[in-house]
Amino acid sequence: MRRALAIAAVAILPLVNLTGARAAAEPDDRQAAFAAAAEEFKVPQSVLLGVSYLESRWDAHAGQPSNDAGFGPMHLTDAAAYTGTNHHHEEGAEDARGDESRPLVVPEHQAAPVEIPASLRTMEKAAELTGESHERLRTDPAANIRGGAALLAEYQKALGAPFSDNPGEWYGAVARYSGAEEAEAARFFADEVFATIEQGEQRVTDDGHRVKLDPVPGLDKVEKWLEKLGLRPPRRDGVECPPTISCEWIPAAYAELPPDDYGNHDLSNRPHNQKVDYIVIHDMEGYFGPSIGLVQRATYGASWHYSLRSSDGHIAQHIKTKDVGWQAGNWYINAKSIGLEHEGFLAEGSTWYTEAMYRTSAKLVRYLAFKHGVPLDRAHIIGHDNVPGTLPTTVRGMHEDPGPFWDWAHYFKLLGKPLHPFGGPNSGSVMIRPDFATNKPYFYGCDRKNPEAACPPLPAGTVWLRTEPRADAPLVKDIGKHPTGESLYSVYDHSARASTGQRFAVADRQGDWTAIWYLGQKAWFHNPAAAPTAIPSMGLVVTPKPGLATVPVYGRAYPEKEAYPEGIPYQAVTPLQYTFSAGEKYTLSGTAAAEYYRAVTFDPAGHTVVRGKTKYLQIQFGHRVMFVKADDVRVTLA
């Protein structure tokens, strides 16, 4: 975290000069705002653009906070105003372990941090240096850019580095902007910024501004300025991370708890005893430091493999990937997955994730997917919101993170697997892929203090699903989430939403509307040819075998009763409450091994993988993935 600099502020400009500079830095054009702020604070424009790109990709995000209370193109943090109180594992009825053969585990409450670190309070310093109010720094992009430029100039002055036109001389100030306490994390952030400067970037922002960073080839980074920051080395201890990212080892607790319990994860020997098939993307609903504090408690009823920090993308690994975290609320998925928690507060109205965190997350996931043979698709790189309930009774309490504002299309581009169309316009299956920047569906519930209020129009990677092909038609129902009620437009309710990268079988088409099979019903979404929200995605689908009116769907692929050896209780193969009827089709994601990992003791010597002969297939049945028995369905090409 950032440490407060015990250094006097940059000399305050005379009021007349400040007022004039502010006026000059407030053109409607975002590019001009960067140019004006760079000139005012004597920061190379390429450096200012590069830092902003790694924080926000130059977006304004309608003045809404990021997932660690950062605002605007420069991600100025104001956590004092957006503290939050909960880790998402504490909310709802979900047992993070998801194994009903053991007692329910209820995670302990997480207190808000007693002292908010300087890295989450940069807006205070920016306000002091520029004379701007916190409100303007949050909501006015030009003012926000001035604040970021002032901070970079302050960091350069504190280092004693020259105010040079050479971007390389700003390497230490850029590293300082990351807020990292770890030398490796600061270096990673600075290297990513300078790589962006070298290659150049251009894009249209979320509010319609075209911004361009011209390439600056052959940069010579002056690394002595980074050394002068005096940051600590990380504790690597054999972390499982690629060498190109900042990663340290902060182990989760594993201890016996009297009289006959333990916490907070299970030892295993993956992939030798079980293959890892999934990587699960979470949102912490907590700050990085306090959330790590939770996973270090043996008594805390949840755990995960990696935590990712928003401001700079730094990663802490807590559990070896051979071991099983209590993270996804479904023991079958837990036993076959790796969990990544990303710093953030969806519950506090946070709406976006930093580019720095996207980049390190994607590098880590690509590394882990290659190591474990996990397919890079949305059926295996899943959100916590895509994990199914294990039983009809657990469906309702499953979690909703990382939420609709996670940019899956950008994430898969960073993974090196961009979401491309495959097939013609009349393909029998489609992939959801609205344009993230312009797709701004209605939600409410972004503000806990006013939960019924509409969210600001914000980019999202999701589409609403309706009962008929018209904009005023009711939303489709999810009988698991709402047994007796309607689906909600809440930002937390995905009952009637399909998300970017998910593939569905086409049920019908009418004009600008497409229907997909979804939870046993036709679900319509607006998909005009001029601005499509889905792309062709030809592939395999499943449908009930001839003669079967319905087939059951499951939230886990457990073995048949005969597979269980003596001494290991049979885990019932219980269908969920949904109906998969003849004539319906759902996209096939692949096979699913019939396995149950029996791990109920502190000593792993008695842990056993029960394997069955039943063949399961994974399908995209609704917003969550689910399973069917291969003997119940027929596989065809969509």
C-alpha positions as CSV (number, residue, x, y, z in Angstrom):
1,M,0.0,0.0,0.0
2,R,1.1,3.6,-0.5
3,R,3.0,5.2,2.3
4,A,2.3,8.9,2.9
5,L,5.2,10.9,1.7
6,A,6.8,13.1,4.4
7,I,7.6,15.8,1.8
8,A,6.2,19.2,1.3
9,A,3.7,19.7,-1.5
10,V,4.7,21.3,-4.8
11,A,4.8,25.1,-4.4
12,I,1.2,26.4,-4.6
13,L,0.5,28.3,-7.8
14,P,-0.9,31.8,-7.4
15,L,-4.7,31.7,-7.4
16,V,-4.9,33.6,-10.7
17,N,-2.6,31.1,-12.4
18,L,-4.5,28.1,-10.9
19,T,-7.8,29.5,-12.1
20,G,-6.5,30.1,-15.6
21,A,-4.9,26.7,-15.7
22,R,-8.1,25.0,-14.6
23,A,-10.0,26.8,-17.3
24,A,-7.5,25.8,-19.9
25,A,-7.7,22.1,-18.8
26,E,-11.4,21.8,-19.2
27,P,-12.1,21.4,-22.9
28,D,-14.7,18.8,-23.8
29,D,-12.1,16.9,-25.6
30,R,-10.3,14.3,-23.5
31,Q,-7.1,14.4,-25.5
32,A,-6.9,18.1,-25.0
33,A,-7.4,17.7,-21.3
34,F,-4.4,15.4,-21.1
35,A,-2.3,17.8,-23.1
36,A,-3.3,20.8,-20.9
37,A,-2.6,18.9,-17.6
38,A,0.7,17.6,-18.9
39,E,1.7,21.2,-19.8
40,E,0.5,22.6,-16.5
41,F,2.4,20.2,-14.3
42,K,5.4,19.6,-16.7
43,V,4.7,15.9,-17.0
44,P,5.4,14.3,-20.4
45,Q,2.0,13.7,-22.1
46,S,3.0,10.2,-23.0
47,V,3.6,9.4,-19.3
48,L,0.3,10.9,-18.3
49,L,-1.6,9.0,-21.0
50,G,0.3,5.7,-20.2
51,V,-0.5,5.8,-16.5
52,S,-4.2,6.7,-17.2
53,Y,-4.5,3.9,-19.7
54,L,-3.3,1.3,-17.2
55,E,-5.7,2.6,-14.6
56,S,-8.8,3.2,-16.6
57,R,-8.2,2.9,-20.3
58,W,-9.0,6.7,-20.3
59,D,-12.6,6.1,-19.4
60,A,-14.6,8.4,-17.0
61,H,-17.1,5.7,-15.9
62,A,-19.8,8.3,-15.3
63,G,-18.1,9.5,-12.1
64,Q,-18.7,6.1,-10.5
65,P,-16.0,4.5,-8.3
66,S,-13.9,1.6,-9.3
67,N,-13.7,-1.6,-7.2
68,D,-11.3,0.0,-4.8
69,A,-12.9,3.5,-4.7
70,G,-10.9,5.0,-7.5
71,F,-12.5,7.7,-9.7
72,G,-12.0,9.0,-13.2
73,P,-9.4,8.5,-15.9
74,M,-6.5,8.8,-13.4
75,H,-8.2,6.5,-10.8
76,L,-7.9,8.9,-7.9
77,T,-8.9,6.9,-4.8
78,D,-11.3,8.2,-2.1
79,A,-11.9,5.1,0.1
80,A,-12.7,7.3,3.1
81,A,-16.0,8.0,1.4
82,Y,-16.6,4.4,0.2
83,T,-15.5,2.1,2.9
84,G,-17.8,-0.9,2.6
85,T,-18.1,-3.5,5.3
86,N,-18.5,-7.0,4.0
87,H,-16.6,-9.7,2.2
88,H,-18.9,-11.3,-0.3
89,H,-18.5,-14.8,1.2
90,E,-20.4,-13.5,4.2
91,E,-23.5,-12.5,2.3
92,G,-26.4,-14.7,1.3
93,A,-26.9,-18.3,2.3
94,E,-24.1,-19.8,0.3
95,D,-21.7,-22.1,2.2
96,A,-18.4,-21.4,0.4
97,R,-17.3,-25.0,0.9
98,G,-20.6,-26.3,-0.6
99,D,-20.3,-29.9,0.8
100,E,-23.4,-30.8,2.7
101,S,-21.7,-34.0,4.0
102,R,-20.0,-31.6,6.5
103,P,-21.5,-29.1,8.8
104,L,-22.5,-25.7,7.4
105,V,-19.6,-23.2,7.5
106,V,-20.6,-19.6,8.1
107,P,-17.7,-17.2,7.5
108,E,-16.9,-14.6,10.2
109,H,-17.8,-11.0,9.7
110,Q,-15.2,-8.7,8.3
111,A,-14.7,-5.4,9.8
112,A,-13.8,-2.4,7.7
113,P,-10.1,-1.4,7.9
114,V,-9.3,0.7,11.0
115,E,-6.9,2.9,9.0
116,I,-7.3,3.4,5.3
117,P,-3.9,3.3,3.6
118,A,-2.6,6.2,1.6
119,S,-2.9,4.2,-1.6
120,L,-6.7,4.4,-1.2
121,R,-6.7,8.1,-0.4
122,T,-4.9,9.7,-3.3
123,M,-7.8,12.1,-4.0
124,E,-7.0,13.9,-0.7
125,K,-3.5,14.7,-2.0
126,A,-4.7,15.6,-5.5
127,A,-7.2,18.0,-4.0
128,E,-4.5,19.6,-1.9
129,L,-2.2,20.0,-4.9
130,T,-4.7,21.3,-7.4
131,G,-7.3,23.2,-5.3
132,E,-10.0,21.0,-6.8
133,S,-12.9,19.7,-4.7
134,H,-13.4,16.0,-4.1
135,E,-16.6,16.3,-6.0
136,R,-15.0,17.8,-9.1
137,L,-12.1,15.3,-9.0
138,R,-14.7,12.5,-8.9
139,T,-17.1,13.7,-11.6
140,D,-15.1,16.0,-13.9
141,P,-12.7,14.1,-16.1
142,A,-10.5,17.2,-16.9
143,A,-10.2,18.0,-13.2
144,N,-9.4,14.3,-12.5
145,I,-6.6,14.3,-15.1
146,R,-5.2,17.5,-13.5
147,G,-5.2,15.7,-10.2
148,G,-3.3,12.7,-11.6
149,A,-0.8,15.0,-13.3
150,A,-0.2,16.8,-10.0
151,L,0.4,13.6,-8.2
152,L,3.0,12.4,-10.8
153,A,4.8,15.8,-10.5
154,E,4.7,15.5,-6.7
155,Y,6.2,12.0,-6.8
156,Q,8.9,13.2,-9.3
157,K,9.9,16.1,-7.0
158,A,10.0,13.9,-4.0
159,L,12.5,11.6,-5.7
160,G,14.7,14.4,-6.7
161,A,14.3,13.4,-10.3
162,P,14.4,15.9,-13.1
163,F,11.3,17.3,-14.8
164,S,12.5,16.0,-18.1
165,D,10.8,15.6,-21.4
166,N,12.4,12.1,-21.5
167,P,9.6,9.7,-20.3
168,G,12.3,7.3,-19.0
169,E,13.3,9.8,-16.3
170,W,9.7,9.4,-14.9
171,Y,10.1,5.6,-14.3
172,G,10.2,6.0,-10.5
173,A,7.3,8.4,-10.3
174,V,5.2,6.1,-12.4
175,A,6.1,3.2,-10.1
176,R,5.2,5.3,-7.1
177,Y,1.8,6.0,-8.7
178,S,1.0,2.3,-8.4
179,G,0.8,2.7,-4.6
180,A,2.7,-0.5,-4.1
181,E,4.8,-1.3,-1.1
182,E,6.4,-4.2,-2.9
183,A,9.3,-3.3,-5.3
184,E,8.2,-6.1,-7.6
185,A,4.6,-4.8,-7.8
186,A,5.8,-1.2,-8.5
187,R,8.1,-2.4,-11.1
188,F,5.4,-4.4,-12.9
189,F,3.1,-1.4,-12.9
190,A,5.8,0.8,-14.3
191,D,6.8,-1.7,-16.9
192,E,3.2,-2.1,-18.1
193,V,2.9,1.6,-18.4
194,F,6.1,2.0,-20.4
195,A,5.2,-1.0,-22.6
196,T,2.0,0.8,-23.4
197,I,3.9,4.0,-24.2
198,E,6.3,2.2,-26.4
199,Q,3.7,0.4,-28.5
200,G,1.1,3.2,-28.4
201,E,-2.7,2.9,-28.0
202,Q,-5.9,4.5,-29.3
203,R,-9.5,4.0,-28.5
204,V,-12.9,5.7,-28.0
205,T,-13.7,6.1,-24.4
206,D,-16.9,5.1,-22.6
207,D,-18.3,8.6,-23.1
208,G,-17.3,9.0,-26.7
209,H,-13.9,10.7,-26.7
210,R,-11.2,9.5,-29.1
211,V,-7.8,9.4,-27.4
212,K,-4.5,8.5,-28.9
213,L,-1.1,7.7,-27.4
214,D,1.5,7.8,-30.2
215,P,4.2,5.1,-29.9
216,V,7.5,6.1,-28.3
217,P,9.9,3.4,-29.4
218,G,13.2,2.7,-27.8
219,L,12.4,4.0,-24.3
220,D,15.3,3.9,-21.9
221,K,13.8,3.4,-18.4
222,V,16.0,5.1,-15.7
223,E,15.5,2.4,-13.1
224,K,17.6,4.1,-10.4
225,W,14.6,6.2,-9.5
226,L,12.6,3.0,-8.7
227,E,15.5,1.9,-6.4
228,K,15.2,5.2,-4.5
229,L,11.6,4.4,-3.5
230,G,13.0,1.9,-0.9
231,L,10.2,-0.6,-1.4
232,R,10.4,-4.1,0.2
233,P,11.0,-7.3,-1.7
234,P,8.0,-9.8,-1.8
235,R,8.0,-13.2,-0.2
236,R,7.8,-15.5,-3.2
237,D,8.3,-18.9,-1.5
238,G,7.6,-20.9,-4.7
239,V,4.5,-19.0,-5.8
240,E,2.8,-20.4,-8.9
241,C,2.8,-17.3,-11.0
242,P,4.4,-16.4,-14.3
243,P,7.6,-14.4,-13.9
244,T,6.1,-11.4,-15.7
245,I,3.8,-10.4,-12.8
246,S,4.2,-9.3,-9.2
247,C,3.2,-12.2,-6.9
248,E,4.0,-13.1,-3.3
249,W,3.2,-16.0,-0.9
250,I,0.8,-15.1,2.0
251,P,-0.4,-18.6,3.1
252,A,-4.0,-19.3,4.1
253,A,-4.4,-20.8,7.6
254,Y,-4.6,-24.6,7.9
255,A,-5.0,-25.7,11.5
256,E,-6.9,-28.2,13.7
257,L,-9.8,-26.7,15.5
258,P,-11.1,-28.4,18.6
259,P,-13.0,-30.6,19.3
260,D,-13.1,-32.1,15.8
261,D,-12.8,-29.5,13.1
262,Y,-10.2,-27.7,11.0
263,G,-9.8,-24.8,8.6
264,N,-9.8,-23.3,6.1
265,H,-9.2,-25.4,3.0
266,D,-8.5,-29.0,2.1
267,L,-5.1,-30.5,1.2
268,S,-5.1,-32.5,-2.0
269,N,-2.7,-33.6,-4.8
270,R,-4.1,-32.1,-7.9
271,P,-3.7,-32.8,-10.8
272,H,-2.5,-36.3,-9.9
273,N,-5.7,-37.2,-8.1
274,Q,-8.1,-34.9,-9.9
275,K,-7.8,-32.7,-12.9
276,V,-8.4,-28.9,-12.5
277,D,-11.2,-28.1,-15.0
278,Y,-12.2,-24.5,-13.9
279,I,-10.8,-21.2,-12.9
280,V,-13.3,-19.1,-11.0
281,I,-13.3,-15.3,-11.1
282,H,-14.6,-13.6,-7.9
283,D,-15.0,-10.1,-6.6
284,M,-13.9,-9.7,-3.0
285,E,-16.5,-7.1,-1.8
286,G,-13.6,-6.2,0.4
287,Y,-10.3,-4.4,0.4
288,F,-7.1,-6.3,-0.4
289,G,-5.5,-6.1,3.0
290,P,-8.4,-7.0,5.2
291,S,-9.5,-9.7,2.9
292,I,-6.1,-11.3,3.1
293,G,-6.4,-11.1,6.8
294,L,-9.5,-13.2,6.6
295,V,-7.9,-16.0,4.6
296,Q,-5.1,-16.1,7.2
297,R,-7.7,-17.2,9.9
298,A,-8.2,-20.9,10.3
299,T,-11.6,-20.2,11.8
300,Y,-12.8,-18.3,8.7
301,G,-15.1,-20.5,6.7
302,A,-13.8,-19.6,3.3
303,S,-10.6,-19.6,1.3
304,W,-9.2,-19.0,-2.2
305,H,-6.0,-19.5,-4.1
306,Y,-5.1,-15.9,-5.2
307,S,-6.0,-12.4,-4.2
308,L,-5.5,-9.5,-6.8
309,R,-5.1,-5.9,-5.9
310,S,-6.9,-3.3,-7.9
311,S,-4.5,-0.3,-8.0
312,D,-1.5,-2.1,-9.4
313,G,-2.5,-5.7,-10.1
314,H,-0.3,-7.2,-7.4
315,I,-1.1,-10.8,-6.5
316,A,-1.0,-12.8,-3.3
317,Q,-1.1,-16.6,-3.4
318,H,-2.6,-18.3,-0.4
319,I,-3.2,-21.9,-1.3
320,K,-1.1,-24.1,-3.6
321,T,-3.1,-25.1,-6.7
322,K,-2.8,-28.7,-5.8
323,D,-5.0,-28.0,-2.8
324,V,-8.7,-27.2,-2.7
325,G,-10.1,-23.8,-1.6
326,W,-13.5,-23.3,0.0
327,Q,-14.6,-20.6,-2.4
328,A,-17.3,-21.4,-5.0
329,G,-20.2,-22.8,-2.9
330,N,-20.2,-26.1,-4.8
331,W,-17.9,-28.9,-3.6
332,Y,-17.8,-30.5,-7.0
333,I,-16.6,-27.2,-8.6
334,N,-14.3,-26.4,-5.6
335,A,-12.5,-29.8,-5.9
336,K,-11.9,-29.1,-9.6
337,S,-11.1,-25.4,-9.7
338,I,-8.8,-22.6,-8.8
339,G,-10.3,-19.4,-7.2
340,L,-9.2,-15.8,-7.9
341,E,-10.5,-13.0,-5.7
342,H,-10.3,-9.5,-7.2
343,E,-10.3,-6.5,-4.9
344,G,-13.6,-4.6,-5.0
345,F,-16.9,-3.4,-3.6
346,L,-19.8,-4.3,-5.9
347,A,-22.1,-3.8,-2.9
348,E,-21.0,-0.2,-2.5
349,G,-21.8,0.7,-6.1
350,S,-18.4,0.0,-7.6
351,T,-18.7,-0.5,-11.3
352,W,-15.4,-1.0,-12.9
353,Y,-12.1,-2.8,-12.7
354,T,-8.6,-1.3,-13.4
355,E,-6.7,-2.2,-16.4
356,A,-3.7,-3.1,-14.2
357,M,-5.8,-5.8,-12.4
358,Y,-7.3,-7.1,-15.7
359,R,-3.8,-7.5,-17.1
360,T,-2.2,-9.4,-14.2
361,S,-5.4,-11.5,-13.8
362,A,-5.3,-12.5,-17.4
363,K,-1.6,-13.3,-17.3
364,L,-2.1,-15.5,-14.2
365,V,-5.2,-17.3,-15.7
366,R,-3.4,-18.0,-19.0
367,Y,-0.4,-19.4,-17.0
368,L,-2.7,-21.6,-14.8
369,A,-4.9,-22.7,-17.8
370,F,-1.8,-23.9,-19.7
371,K,-0.4,-25.6,-16.6
372,H,-3.6,-27.5,-15.8
373,G,-5.1,-27.9,-19.3
374,V,-8.1,-25.7,-18.7
375,P,-9.9,-24.6,-21.9
376,L,-9.8,-20.8,-22.4
377,D,-13.6,-20.4,-22.9
378,R,-16.5,-19.1,-20.8
379,A,-17.6,-22.6,-19.9
380,H,-14.3,-23.2,-17.9
381,I,-13.1,-19.6,-17.1
382,I,-16.2,-18.8,-15.2
383,G,-17.5,-16.2,-12.7
384,H,-18.7,-17.2,-9.3
385,D,-22.1,-16.3,-10.7
386,N,-21.8,-19.1,-13.2
387,V,-21.3,-21.8,-10.5
388,P,-24.5,-23.9,-10.1
389,G,-26.2,-24.7,-6.8
390,T,-25.6,-28.3,-5.6
391,L,-29.2,-29.0,-4.6
392,P,-32.6,-27.3,-5.2
393,T,-32.3,-25.9,-1.7
394,T,-28.9,-24.2,-2.4
395,V,-29.7,-22.5,-5.8
396,R,-31.2,-19.4,-4.3
397,G,-28.3,-18.5,-2.1
398,M,-25.5,-18.8,-4.7
399,H,-23.5,-15.6,-5.3
400,E,-23.6,-13.1,-8.1
401,D,-20.0,-11.8,-8.5
402,P,-18.1,-10.5,-10.4
403,G,-21.3,-8.9,-11.7
404,P,-22.4,-7.4,-15.0
405,F,-19.6,-4.8,-15.1
406,W,-16.8,-7.3,-15.6
407,D,-15.6,-6.9,-19.2
408,W,-15.3,-10.5,-20.3
409,A,-14.6,-9.5,-24.0
410,H,-11.6,-7.4,-23.0
411,Y,-10.5,-10.1,-20.5
412,F,-10.5,-12.8,-23.2
413,K,-8.6,-10.5,-25.6
414,L,-6.0,-10.2,-22.9
415,L,-6.0,-13.9,-22.5
416,G,-5.1,-14.2,-26.2
417,K,-8.4,-15.8,-27.0
418,P,-10.6,-13.0,-28.3
419,L,-14.3,-13.9,-28.7
420,H,-14.7,-14.2,-32.5
421,P,-17.8,-15.3,-34.5
422,F,-17.9,-18.8,-35.9
423,G,-20.6,-19.7,-38.5
424,G,-23.1,-17.8,-40.6
425,P,-26.0,-15.5,-39.7
426,N,-28.4,-18.4,-39.3
427,S,-26.2,-20.4,-37.1
428,G,-28.0,-22.7,-34.7
429,S,-26.2,-21.3,-31.7
430,V,-24.9,-17.9,-30.7
431,M,-22.4,-16.3,-28.3
432,I,-23.5,-13.3,-26.3
433,R,-21.2,-10.4,-27.1
434,P,-22.7,-6.9,-26.9
435,D,-20.4,-4.0,-27.4
436,F,-19.3,-3.3,-23.9
437,A,-18.7,0.4,-24.2
438,T,-22.1,1.2,-25.7
439,N,-24.2,-1.5,-24.0
440,K,-25.7,0.2,-21.0
441,P,-28.7,-1.7,-19.7
442,Y,-30.9,-0.5,-16.9
443,F,-30.1,-1.7,-13.4
444,Y,-31.0,-0.6,-9.9
445,G,-29.3,-1.3,-6.6
446,C,-25.8,0.2,-7.1
447,D,-26.2,2.3,-4.0
448,R,-26.8,0.5,-0.8
449,K,-28.0,3.6,0.9
450,N,-30.7,4.0,-1.7
451,P,-31.1,0.4,-3.0
452,E,-34.2,1.2,-5.2
453,A,-32.5,3.9,-7.1
454,A,-31.5,3.4,-10.7
455,C,-27.8,2.9,-11.4
456,P,-26.1,5.4,-13.7
457,P,-26.0,4.2,-17.4
458,L,-22.8,2.2,-17.3
459,P,-21.1,-0.2,-19.7
460,A,-22.0,-3.9,-19.1
461,G,-21.4,-7.2,-20.7
462,T,-24.9,-8.6,-20.3
463,V,-28.3,-8.6,-22.0
464,W,-31.8,-8.9,-20.5
465,L,-33.9,-11.9,-21.5
466,R,-37.6,-11.5,-22.1
467,T,-40.7,-13.7,-22.5
468,E,-41.6,-12.1,-25.9
469,P,-39.7,-10.3,-28.6
470,R,-40.5,-6.8,-27.4
471,A,-38.8,-4.3,-25.1
472,D,-41.7,-4.1,-22.7
473,A,-42.2,-7.8,-22.3
474,P,-41.7,-9.3,-18.8
475,L,-38.3,-10.8,-17.9
476,V,-38.1,-14.6,-18.0
477,K,-38.3,-16.4,-14.7
478,D,-35.7,-18.4,-12.8
479,I,-37.7,-20.7,-10.5
480,G,-34.6,-21.6,-8.5
481,K,-33.8,-18.0,-7.6
482,H,-37.4,-16.8,-7.3
483,P,-39.7,-19.8,-6.7
484,T,-42.8,-17.6,-6.5
485,G,-41.8,-14.3,-7.9
486,E,-40.5,-12.3,-10.8
487,S,-36.9,-11.8,-11.9
488,L,-35.5,-8.4,-10.9
489,Y,-33.6,-5.7,-12.7
490,S,-31.3,-5.6,-9.6
491,V,-27.6,-5.4,-10.3
492,Y,-27.3,-8.5,-8.1
493,D,-29.9,-10.6,-9.9
494,H,-28.9,-12.5,-12.9
495,S,-32.1,-14.6,-13.2
496,A,-32.9,-13.1,-16.6
497,R,-29.5,-12.2,-18.0
498,A,-27.1,-13.8,-20.4
499,S,-23.4,-12.7,-20.2
500,T,-20.6,-12.1,-22.7
501,G,-18.9,-15.2,-23.9
502,Q,-21.7,-17.6,-23.0
503,R,-23.0,-19.8,-25.8
504,F,-26.7,-20.7,-26.2
505,A,-28.8,-22.7,-28.7
506,V,-31.1,-20.5,-30.8
507,A,-34.8,-21.2,-30.3
508,D,-36.3,-18.6,-32.7
509,R,-35.7,-15.4,-34.5
510,Q,-38.1,-12.5,-35.2
511,G,-36.8,-9.3,-36.8
512,D,-34.3,-7.7,-34.5
513,W,-34.9,-10.3,-31.8
514,T,-33.3,-13.6,-31.1
515,A,-34.6,-16.3,-28.7
516,I,-32.4,-18.8,-27.0
517,W,-33.2,-21.8,-24.8
518,Y,-32.7,-20.8,-21.2
519,L,-33.8,-22.6,-18.1
520,G,-36.5,-24.6,-19.9
521,Q,-38.0,-21.7,-21.8
522,K,-37.6,-19.4,-24.8
523,A,-35.8,-16.3,-23.8
524,W,-35.7,-13.3,-26.1
525,F,-33.1,-10.6,-26.4
526,H,-32.7,-7.6,-28.7
527,N,-30.1,-8.4,-31.3
528,P,-30.4,-6.0,-34.3
529,A,-28.1,-6.6,-37.3
530,A,-26.9,-3.0,-37.2
531,A,-25.7,-3.3,-33.5
532,P,-25.7,-7.0,-32.7
533,T,-25.5,-8.2,-29.1
534,A,-24.7,-11.8,-30.1
535,I,-22.5,-13.4,-32.7
536,P,-22.7,-16.7,-34.6
537,S,-21.1,-19.6,-32.6
538,M,-21.6,-22.9,-34.3
539,G,-21.0,-26.0,-32.1
540,L,-22.5,-29.0,-30.5
541,V,-25.8,-29.0,-28.7
542,V,-27.7,-31.6,-26.6
543,T,-31.4,-32.4,-26.6
544,P,-33.4,-35.2,-24.9
545,K,-33.2,-38.6,-26.5
546,P,-36.3,-39.6,-28.6
547,G,-39.0,-40.9,-26.3
548,L,-38.0,-38.8,-23.3
549,A,-40.3,-36.0,-22.4
550,T,-37.9,-34.4,-20.0
551,V,-34.4,-35.1,-18.6
552,P,-33.0,-34.0,-15.3
553,V,-30.3,-31.4,-14.9
554,Y,-27.8,-31.4,-12.0
555,G,-25.6,-28.9,-10.2
556,R,-22.7,-31.4,-9.8
557,A,-21.5,-34.6,-11.5
558,Y,-21.3,-37.0,-8.6
559,P,-20.8,-40.8,-9.1
560,E,-23.5,-43.4,-8.9
561,K,-24.2,-45.1,-5.6
562,E,-22.4,-48.3,-6.6
563,A,-19.1,-46.4,-7.0
564,Y,-18.8,-45.6,-3.3
565,P,-16.5,-47.9,-1.3
566,E,-17.4,-49.0,2.2
567,G,-17.0,-46.3,4.8
568,I,-17.7,-43.4,2.4
569,P,-21.3,-42.2,2.6
570,Y,-23.1,-42.0,-0.7
571,Q,-23.7,-38.5,-2.0
572,A,-27.1,-38.4,-3.6
573,V,-27.3,-37.4,-7.3
574,T,-30.2,-35.0,-6.9
575,P,-31.7,-33.1,-9.9
576,L,-32.2,-29.4,-9.6
577,Q,-35.7,-27.9,-9.9
578,Y,-35.5,-27.0,-13.6
579,T,-37.1,-28.8,-16.5
580,F,-35.2,-29.7,-19.7
581,S,-38.0,-30.8,-22.1
582,A,-38.1,-32.5,-25.5
583,G,-37.5,-30.0,-28.3
584,E,-35.2,-27.8,-26.3
585,K,-31.5,-27.5,-27.0
586,Y,-28.5,-26.4,-24.9
587,T,-24.9,-25.9,-25.9
588,L,-22.4,-28.6,-25.0
589,S,-19.3,-27.4,-23.1
590,G,-17.6,-30.8,-22.8
591,T,-17.6,-33.9,-20.6
592,A,-17.6,-33.8,-16.8
593,A,-15.9,-36.5,-14.8
594,A,-18.1,-38.3,-12.3
595,E,-16.1,-37.6,-9.2
596,Y,-16.5,-37.0,-5.5
597,Y,-13.5,-35.9,-3.4
598,R,-14.0,-37.2,0.2
599,A,-12.0,-34.8,2.4
600,V,-13.4,-34.4,5.9
601,T,-10.3,-34.8,8.1
602,F,-7.3,-32.5,8.9
603,D,-4.9,-35.4,8.0
604,P,-5.1,-35.8,4.3
605,A,-4.0,-39.5,4.5
606,G,-7.7,-40.5,4.5
607,H,-8.8,-38.3,1.6
608,T,-10.2,-40.3,-1.3
609,V,-11.5,-39.5,-4.8
610,V,-14.6,-41.6,-5.6
611,R,-14.9,-42.2,-9.4
612,G,-18.0,-43.5,-11.1
613,K,-18.9,-44.9,-14.5
614,T,-21.7,-42.4,-15.1
615,K,-21.0,-40.2,-18.0
616,Y,-21.9,-36.5,-17.6
617,L,-22.0,-33.6,-20.0
618,Q,-21.7,-29.9,-19.1
619,I,-24.2,-27.6,-20.7
620,Q,-25.0,-23.9,-20.6
621,F,-28.5,-24.2,-19.2
622,G,-29.0,-20.7,-17.9
623,H,-26.7,-18.1,-16.5
624,R,-25.0,-20.9,-14.6
625,V,-23.4,-24.0,-16.1
626,M,-25.1,-27.3,-15.3
627,F,-24.8,-31.0,-16.0
628,V,-26.8,-33.8,-17.7
629,K,-26.2,-37.5,-17.9
630,A,-25.0,-38.5,-21.4
631,D,-27.4,-41.4,-21.5
632,D,-30.3,-39.0,-21.3
633,V,-29.4,-36.8,-24.3
634,R,-28.5,-36.8,-27.9
635,V,-25.6,-34.7,-29.2
636,T,-25.9,-32.9,-32.5
637,L,-24.3,-30.1,-34.4
638,A,-26.2,-26.8,-34.0
